Amino acid sequence: MQSVTTKAIEALPEIISSKGVLFTFDGFGNSSINLTVRFWVKYNREEKDYLIALNHAIIELKKAYDENDITIPF
């Protein structure tokens, strides 16, 4: 899961690749292991830069997880 997540985020055009991607496991949910993914984005002092990058990250993570049979519990 960590490598799938990291690769999906590293492929985003909005990130600052030299800063890397920080992936950590945070704890356990009722039927999951919770995680945090942090990455740095090219920011031009507009909130939309962050929101666009976050939107793309979520879309790409979902695609990558589906392609690798990683399920998200609800």
C-alpha positions as CSV (number, residue, x, y, z in Angstrom):
1,M,0.0,0.0,0.0
2,Q,2.8,2.4,0.9
3,S,4.5,2.1,-2.5
4,V,1.3,2.3,-4.5
5,T,0.3,5.5,-2.6
6,T,3.7,7.1,-2.8
7,K,4.0,6.4,-6.6
8,A,0.5,7.8,-7.3
9,I,1.3,11.0,-5.4
10,E,4.7,11.4,-7.0
11,A,3.2,11.4,-10.4
12,L,1.1,14.5,-9.7
13,P,2.2,17.5,-11.7
14,E,1.3,19.9,-8.8
15,I,3.8,18.5,-6.3
16,I,7.3,19.7,-5.5
17,S,9.1,16.4,-6.2
18,S,12.3,17.4,-4.4
19,K,10.4,17.5,-1.1
20,G,9.3,13.9,-1.4
21,V,6.1,12.3,-0.1
22,L,5.6,11.5,3.6
23,F,3.5,8.4,4.3
24,T,2.7,7.3,7.8
25,F,0.4,4.8,9.5
26,D,-1.6,6.6,12.2
27,G,-3.5,3.9,14.0
28,F,-6.4,1.5,13.7
29,G,-10.0,2.1,12.9
30,N,-12.8,-0.4,13.4
31,S,-12.0,-2.2,10.2
32,S,-9.0,-0.3,8.8
33,I,-5.5,0.9,9.4
34,N,-5.5,4.7,9.2
35,L,-2.8,6.5,7.3
36,T,-1.7,10.0,6.4
37,V,0.0,11.1,3.2
38,R,1.7,14.5,3.1
39,F,3.1,16.2,0.1
40,W,4.2,19.7,-0.9
41,V,2.5,21.5,-3.7
42,K,3.5,24.4,-6.0
43,Y,1.7,27.2,-4.3
44,N,1.1,30.6,-5.9
45,R,-0.6,32.2,-2.8
46,E,-4.0,31.0,-3.9
47,E,-6.0,28.5,-2.0
48,K,-7.2,26.9,-5.2
49,D,-3.6,25.6,-5.8
50,Y,-3.9,23.4,-2.7
51,L,-7.5,22.4,-3.4
52,I,-6.7,21.4,-7.0
53,A,-3.7,19.3,-5.9
54,L,-5.8,17.7,-3.2
55,N,-8.5,16.9,-5.7
56,H,-6.1,15.3,-8.1
57,A,-4.4,13.3,-5.3
58,I,-7.7,11.8,-4.2
59,I,-8.7,10.9,-7.8
60,E,-5.3,9.3,-8.5
61,L,-5.2,7.4,-5.2
62,K,-8.6,5.9,-5.9
63,K,-7.4,4.8,-9.4
64,A,-4.2,3.4,-8.0
65,Y,-6.0,1.5,-5.2
66,D,-8.6,0.1,-7.6
67,E,-5.8,-1.1,-10.0
68,N,-4.0,-2.8,-7.1
69,D,-7.0,-4.4,-5.4
70,I,-6.7,-2.1,-2.3
71,T,-10.1,-1.6,-0.8
72,I,-11.2,1.4,1.3
73,P,-13.5,0.4,4.1
74,F,-16.7,2.4,4.8
